[in-house]
Amino acid sequence: MKVLYFGQTRDAVGSGEEEFLLPDHASVQTLLERANSKHGKLGKFYKSMQVALNEEIAKGDETLKDGDVVGLIPPVAGG
């Protein structure tokens, strides 16, 4: 499973992408828990970030499959 990190999540992890091995039928939420377990600084973004699954906004209960790409997108402010 490939995870792409953007903005502040990228800064928190120190990388733009990472691979995770997950059990069959794992959910997006399971992936988020694993990522936070590995990178504790991600937890502060959970309530405000968007999660994309294969370039579509995800809710968290979607089931992942081999080859999926998950993007973690922190809140963005502009002027």
N, CA, C and O atoms as CSV, one atom per row, in Angstrom:
chain,resi,resn,atom,element,x,y,z
A,1,MET,N,N,0.847,-1.161,0.000
A,1,MET,CA,C,0.000,0.000,0.000
A,1,MET,C,C,0.900,1.234,0.000
A,1,MET,O,O,1.779,1.363,0.852
A,2,LYS,N,N,0.685,2.125,-0.940
A,2,LYS,CA,C,1.484,3.346,-1.006
A,2,LYS,C,C,0.710,4.478,-0.346
A,2,LYS,O,O,-0.482,4.668,-0.591
A,3,VAL,N,N,1.417,5.225,0.496
A,3,VAL,CA,C,0.848,6.404,1.139
A,3,VAL,C,C,1.645,7.614,0.678
A,3,VAL,O,O,2.874,7.627,0.735
A,4,LEU,N,N,0.925,8.628,0.221
A,4,LEU,CA,C,1.538,9.891,-0.178
A,4,LEU,C,C,1.232,10.935,0.886
A,4,LEU,O,O,0.093,11.068,1.333
A,5,TYR,N,N,2.245,11.663,1.281
A,5,TYR,CA,C,2.099,12.703,2.297
A,5,TYR,C,C,2.253,14.065,1.640
A,5,TYR,O,O,3.140,14.270,0.811
A,6,PHE,N,N,1.387,14.988,2.013
A,6,PHE,CA,C,1.416,16.332,1.443
A,6,PHE,C,C,1.510,17.376,2.554
A,6,PHE,O,O,1.047,17.151,3.672
A,7,GLY,N,N,2.114,18.518,2.233
A,7,GLY,CA,C,2.163,19.655,3.158
A,7,GLY,C,C,2.723,19.303,4.524
A,7,GLY,O,O,3.817,18.752,4.640
A,8,GLN,N,N,1.961,19.629,5.552
A,8,GLN,CA,C,2.405,19.423,6.929
A,8,GLN,C,C,2.557,17.942,7.281
A,8,GLN,O,O,3.386,17.595,8.122
A,9,THR,N,N,1.774,17.071,6.656
A,9,THR,CA,C,1.945,15.640,6.935
A,9,THR,C,C,3.288,15.165,6.390
A,9,THR,O,O,3.943,14.309,6.986
A,10,ARG,N,N,3.686,15.719,5.268
A,10,ARG,CA,C,5.005,15.386,4.707
A,10,ARG,C,C,6.108,15.840,5.662
A,10,ARG,O,O,7.072,15.111,5.899
A,11,ASP,N,N,5.962,17.031,6.201
A,11,ASP,CA,C,6.944,17.546,7.165
A,11,ASP,C,C,6.989,16.677,8.420
A,11,ASP,O,O,8.066,16.410,8.953
A,12,ALA,N,N,5.830,16.238,8.890
A,12,ALA,CA,C,5.760,15.437,10.114
A,12,ALA,C,C,6.432,14.077,9.938
A,12,ALA,O,O,7.036,13.550,10.873
A,13,VAL,N,N,6.324,13.517,8.742
A,13,VAL,CA,C,6.873,12.194,8.458
A,13,VAL,C,C,8.317,12.276,7.976
A,13,VAL,O,O,9.112,11.367,8.214
A,14,GLY,N,N,8.649,13.365,7.301
A,14,GLY,CA,C,9.995,13.527,6.772
A,14,GLY,C,C,10.184,12.882,5.403
A,14,GLY,O,O,11.311,12.656,4.965
A,15,SER,N,N,9.073,12.588,4.734
A,15,SER,CA,C,9.127,11.952,3.422
A,15,SER,C,C,7.830,12.236,2.675
A,15,SER,O,O,6.807,12.537,3.289
A,16,GLY,N,N,7.873,12.142,1.370
A,16,GLY,CA,C,6.693,12.370,0.554
A,16,GLY,C,C,5.860,11.132,0.307
A,16,GLY,O,O,4.689,11.226,-0.060
A,17,GLU,N,N,6.468,9.959,0.509
A,17,GLU,CA,C,5.705,8.725,0.317
A,17,GLU,C,C,6.333,7.582,1.107
A,17,GLU,O,O,7.484,7.639,1.537
A,18,GLU,N,N,5.527,6.554,1.274
A,18,GLU,CA,C,5.951,5.415,2.079
A,18,GLU,C,C,5.087,4.212,1.717
A,18,GLU,O,O,3.940,4.372,1.299
A,19,GLU,N,N,5.630,3.022,1.876
A,19,GLU,CA,C,4.898,1.782,1.626
A,19,GLU,C,C,4.527,1.129,2.961
A,19,GLU,O,O,5.319,1.129,3.903
A,20,PHE,N,N,3.315,0.576,3.028
A,20,PHE,CA,C,2.853,-0.166,4.193
A,20,PHE,C,C,2.358,-1.536,3.743
A,20,PHE,O,O,1.734,-1.661,2.690
A,21,LEU,N,N,2.636,-2.552,4.536
A,21,LEU,CA,C,2.064,-3.878,4.335
A,21,LEU,C,C,0.913,-4.027,5.314
A,21,LEU,O,O,1.093,-3.865,6.521
A,22,LEU,N,N,-0.264,-4.334,4.798
A,22,LEU,CA,C,-1.462,-4.444,5.633
A,22,LEU,C,C,-2.129,-5.789,5.388
A,22,LEU,O,O,-1.955,-6.392,4.329
A,23,PRO,N,N,-2.897,-6.258,6.375
A,23,PRO,CA,C,-3.631,-7.513,6.176
A,23,PRO,C,C,-4.730,-7.345,5.120
A,23,PRO,O,O,-5.169,-6.230,4.838
A,24,ASP,N,N,-5.163,-8.465,4.543
A,24,ASP,CA,C,-6.270,-8.429,3.589
A,24,ASP,C,C,-7.486,-7.760,4.208
A,24,ASP,O,O,-7.770,-7.944,5.391
A,25,HIS,N,N,-8.191,-6.996,3.418
A,25,HIS,CA,C,-9.438,-6.337,3.811
A,25,HIS,C,C,-9.245,-5.263,4.885
A,25,HIS,O,O,-10.182,-4.934,5.612
A,26,ALA,N,N,-8.035,-4.722,4.982
A,26,ALA,CA,C,-7.793,-3.619,5.922
A,26,ALA,C,C,-8.520,-2.376,5.413
A,26,ALA,O,O,-8.728,-2.218,4.210
A,27,SER,N,N,-8.898,-1.512,6.323
A,27,SER,CA,C,-9.601,-0.283,5.956
A,27,SER,C,C,-8.628,0.899,5.915
A,27,SER,O,O,-7.486,0.806,6.364
A,28,VAL,N,N,-9.112,1.993,5.371
A,28,VAL,CA,C,-8.338,3.232,5.391
A,28,VAL,C,C,-8.011,3.594,6.837
A,28,VAL,O,O,-6.899,4.034,7.127
A,29,GLN,N,N,-8.965,3.414,7.739
A,29,GLN,CA,C,-8.743,3.722,9.150
A,29,GLN,C,C,-7.593,2.890,9.724
A,29,GLN,O,O,-6.789,3.404,10.502
A,30,THR,N,N,-7.508,1.622,9.349
A,30,THR,CA,C,-6.405,0.765,9.797
A,30,THR,C,C,-5.076,1.324,9.327
A,30,THR,O,O,-4.104,1.351,10.083
A,31,LEU,N,N,-5.033,1.767,8.087
A,31,LEU,CA,C,-3.813,2.362,7.558
A,31,LEU,C,C,-3.438,3.619,8.334
A,31,LEU,O,O,-2.268,3.823,8.658
A,32,LEU,N,N,-4.419,4.459,8.631
A,32,LEU,CA,C,-4.151,5.680,9.394
A,32,LEU,C,C,-3.594,5.353,10.775
A,32,LEU,O,O,-2.676,6.020,11.253
A,33,GLU,N,N,-4.138,4.344,11.404
A,33,GLU,CA,C,-3.653,3.936,12.722
A,33,GLU,C,C,-2.205,3.454,12.641
A,33,GLU,O,O,-1.393,3.770,13.510
A,34,ARG,N,N,-1.886,2.691,11.601
A,34,ARG,CA,C,-0.509,2.218,11.418
A,34,ARG,C,C,0.442,3.379,11.175
A,34,ARG,O,O,1.535,3.427,11.741
A,35,ALA,N,N,0.023,4.311,10.333
A,35,ALA,CA,C,0.869,5.465,10.020
A,35,ALA,C,C,1.102,6.308,11.273
A,35,ALA,O,O,2.216,6.778,11.507
A,36,ASN,N,N,0.060,6.499,12.074
A,36,ASN,CA,C,0.210,7.276,13.299
A,36,ASN,C,C,1.081,6.538,14.311
A,36,ASN,O,O,1.838,7.163,15.053
A,37,SER,N,N,0.976,5.231,14.343
A,37,SER,CA,C,1.790,4.429,15.243
A,37,SER,C,C,3.274,4.588,14.898
A,37,SER,O,O,4.130,4.645,15.780
A,38,LYS,N,N,3.551,4.658,13.612
A,38,LYS,CA,C,4.929,4.809,13.148
A,38,LYS,C,C,5.404,6.255,13.244
A,38,LYS,O,O,6.574,6.514,13.526
A,39,HIS,N,N,4.498,7.188,13.011
A,39,HIS,CA,C,4.831,8.617,12.989
A,39,HIS,C,C,3.846,9.350,13.905
A,39,HIS,O,O,2.833,9.863,13.430
A,40,GLY,N,N,4.123,9.404,15.179
A,40,GLY,CA,C,3.216,9.979,16.162
A,40,GLY,C,C,2.782,11.409,15.881
A,40,GLY,O,O,1.726,11.840,16.346
A,41,LYS,N,N,3.579,12.143,15.130
A,41,LYS,CA,C,3.237,13.538,14.830
A,41,LYS,C,C,2.033,13.658,13.902
A,41,LYS,O,O,1.453,14.738,13.792
A,42,LEU,N,N,1.648,12.585,13.239
A,42,LEU,CA,C,0.484,12.634,12.340
A,42,LEU,C,C,-0.825,12.797,13.091
A,42,LEU,O,O,-1.788,13.340,12.550
A,43,GLY,N,N,-0.869,12.334,14.329
A,43,GLY,CA,C,-2.099,12.358,15.111
A,43,GLY,C,C,-2.742,13.726,15.210
A,43,GLY,O,O,-3.967,13.829,15.268
A,44,LYS,N,N,-1.947,14.767,15.231
A,44,LYS,CA,C,-2.511,16.114,15.369
A,44,LYS,C,C,-3.276,16.565,14.133
A,44,LYS,O,O,-3.996,17.562,14.185
A,45,PHE,N,N,-3.130,15.844,13.019
A,45,PHE,CA,C,-3.829,16.207,11.788
A,45,PHE,C,C,-5.101,15.397,11.555
A,45,PHE,O,O,-5.861,15.709,10.637
A,46,TYR,N,N,-5.351,14.369,12.359
A,46,TYR,CA,C,-6.452,13.441,12.091
A,46,TYR,C,C,-7.810,14.102,11.939
A,46,TYR,O,O,-8.568,13.746,11.037
A,47,LYS,N,N,-8.125,15.032,12.779
A,47,LYS,CA,C,-9.461,15.631,12.735
A,47,LYS,C,C,-9.632,16.642,11.614
A,47,LYS,O,O,-10.759,16.983,11.255
A,48,SER,N,N,-8.539,17.120,11.061
A,48,SER,CA,C,-8.652,18.180,10.062
A,48,SER,C,C,-8.171,17.791,8.667
A,48,SER,O,O,-8.444,18.511,7.706
A,49,MET,N,N,-7.467,16.677,8.535
A,49,MET,CA,C,-6.950,16.336,7.208
A,49,MET,C,C,-7.974,15.566,6.377
A,49,MET,O,O,-8.894,14.939,6.903
A,50,GLN,N,N,-7.784,15.635,5.076
A,50,GLN,CA,C,-8.568,14.846,4.130
A,50,GLN,C,C,-7.746,13.617,3.757
A,50,GLN,O,O,-6.516,13.660,3.720
A,51,VAL,N,N,-8.437,12.540,3.486
A,51,VAL,CA,C,-7.780,11.318,3.038
A,51,VAL,C,C,-8.307,11.011,1.640
A,51,VAL,O,O,-9.517,10.965,1.417
A,52,ALA,N,N,-7.398,10.804,0.719
A,52,ALA,CA,C,-7.784,10.441,-0.647
A,52,ALA,C,C,-7.392,8.989,-0.897
A,52,ALA,O,O,-6.293,8.561,-0.545
A,53,LEU,N,N,-8.291,8.251,-1.499
A,53,LEU,CA,C,-8.033,6.867,-1.895
A,53,LEU,C,C,-8.132,6.820,-3.413
A,53,LEU,O,O,-9.204,7.013,-3.987
A,54,ASN,N,N,-6.994,6.561,-4.053
A,54,ASN,CA,C,-6.942,6.532,-5.520
A,54,ASN,C,C,-7.529,7.808,-6.129
A,54,ASN,O,O,-8.316,7.769,-7.075
A,55,GLU,N,N,-7.118,8.932,-5.554
A,55,GLU,CA,C,-7.471,10.279,-6.026
A,55,GLU,C,C,-8.929,10.667,-5.801
A,55,GLU,O,O,-9.420,11.610,-6.421
A,56,GLU,N,N,-9.624,9.948,-4.919
A,56,GLU,CA,C,-10.995,10.288,-4.531
A,56,GLU,C,C,-11.023,10.441,-3.010
A,56,GLU,O,O,-10.382,9.668,-2.299
A,57,ILE,N,N,-11.761,11.433,-2.509
A,57,ILE,CA,C,-11.852,11.633,-1.067
A,57,ILE,C,C,-12.468,10.387,-0.420
A,57,ILE,O,O,-13.485,9.869,-0.882
A,58,ALA,N,N,-11.831,9.921,0.654
A,58,ALA,CA,C,-12.275,8.710,1.355
A,58,ALA,C,C,-12.851,9.082,2.709
A,58,ALA,O,O,-12.554,10.150,3.245
A,59,LYS,N,N,-13.677,8.198,3.263
A,59,LYS,CA,C,-14.298,8.421,4.570
A,59,LYS,C,C,-13.543,7.731,5.695
A,59,LYS,O,O,-13.582,8.201,6.831
A,60,GLY,N,N,-12.868,6.646,5.415
A,60,GLY,CA,C,-12.116,5.932,6.438
A,60,GLY,C,C,-12.524,4.485,6.566
A,60,GLY,O,O,-11.736,3.656,7.021
A,61,ASP,N,N,-13.760,4.163,6.166
A,61,ASP,CA,C,-14.218,2.786,6.305
A,61,ASP,C,C,-14.058,1.976,5.015
A,61,ASP,O,O,-14.420,0.801,4.969
A,62,GLU,N,N,-13.515,2.604,3.970
A,62,GLU,CA,C,-13.311,1.904,2.714
A,62,GLU,C,C,-12.272,0.794,2.889
A,62,GLU,O,O,-11.309,0.947,3.641
A,63,THR,N,N,-12.475,-0.317,2.192
A,63,THR,CA,C,-11.538,-1.432,2.238
A,63,THR,C,C,-10.454,-1.210,1.197
A,63,THR,O,O,-10.731,-0.841,0.056
A,64,LEU,N,N,-9.215,-1.442,1.610
A,64,LEU,CA,C,-8.073,-1.261,0.729
A,64,LEU,C,C,-7.739,-2.560,0.005
A,64,LEU,O,O,-8.028,-3.653,0.492
A,65,LYS,N,N,-7.124,-2.419,-1.170
A,65,LYS,CA,C,-6.658,-3.587,-1.910
A,65,LYS,C,C,-5.272,-3.288,-2.465
A,65,LYS,O,O,-4.851,-2.132,-2.524
A,66,ASP,N,N,-4.569,-4.340,-2.870
A,66,ASP,CA,C,-3.231,-4.170,-3.424
A,66,ASP,C,C,-3.237,-3.149,-4.545
A,66,ASP,O,O,-4.127,-3.144,-5.395
A,67,GLY,N,N,-2.236,-2.287,-4.537
A,67,GLY,CA,C,-2.106,-1.294,-5.585
A,67,GLY,C,C,-2.786,0.026,-5.296
A,67,GLY,O,O,-2.597,0.991,-6.036
A,68,ASP,N,N,-3.581,0.091,-4.226
A,68,ASP,CA,C,-4.224,1.359,-3.871
A,68,ASP,C,C,-3.184,2.392,-3.451
A,68,ASP,O,O,-2.114,2.057,-2.943
A,69,VAL,N,N,-3.527,3.637,-3.675
A,69,VAL,CA,C,-2.688,4.760,-3.242
A,69,VAL,C,C,-3.534,5.646,-2.357
A,69,VAL,O,O,-4.625,6.068,-2.740
A,70,VAL,N,N,-3.021,5.929,-1.158
A,70,VAL,CA,C,-3.718,6.770,-0.192
A,70,VAL,C,C,-2.919,8.053,-0.016
A,70,VAL,O,O,-1.708,8.014,0.202
A,71,GLY,N,N,-3.597,9.179,-0.110
A,71,GLY,CA,C,-2.958,10.475,0.093
A,71,GLY,C,C,-3.466,11.109,1.376
A,71,GLY,O,O,-4.670,11.119,1.631
A,72,LEU,N,N,-2.572,11.630,2.171
A,72,LEU,CA,C,-2.944,12.341,3.411
A,72,LEU,C,C,-2.728,13.826,3.177
A,72,LEU,O,O,-1.604,14.288,2.978
A,73,ILE,N,N,-3.835,14.563,3.207
A,73,ILE,CA,C,-3.835,15.971,2.823
A,73,ILE,C,C,-4.240,16.824,4.023
A,73,ILE,O,O,-5.392,16.774,4.453
A,74,PRO,N,N,-3.306,17.608,4.570
A,74,PRO,CA,C,-3.633,18.449,5.710
A,74,PRO,C,C,-4.493,19.632,5.281
A,74,PRO,O,O,-4.631,19.902,4.088
A,75,PRO,N,N,-5.073,20.340,6.258
A,75,PRO,CA,C,-5.839,21.527,5.889
A,75,PRO,C,C,-4.949,22.552,5.200
A,75,PRO,O,O,-3.764,22.676,5.509
A,76,VAL,N,N,-5.535,23.272,4.273
A,76,VAL,CA,C,-4.786,24.263,3.504
A,76,VAL,C,C,-5.453,25.613,3.702
A,76,VAL,O,O,-6.672,25.736,3.580
A,77,ALA,N,N,-4.660,26.613,4.004
A,77,ALA,CA,C,-5.185,27.984,4.158
A,77,ALA,C,C,-4.554,28.854,3.083
A,77,ALA,O,O,-3.412,28.641,2.677
A,78,GLY,N,N,-5.294,29.799,2.651
A,78,GLY,CA,C,-4.764,30.707,1.630
A,78,GLY,C,C,-5.294,32.098,1.823
A,78,GLY,O,O,-6.140,32.343,2.682
A,79,GLY,N,N,-4.810,32.981,1.047
A,79,GLY,CA,C,-5.236,34.352,1.200
A,79,GLY,C,C,-5.571,35.003,-0.097
A,79,GLY,O,O,-5.950,36.174,-0.121
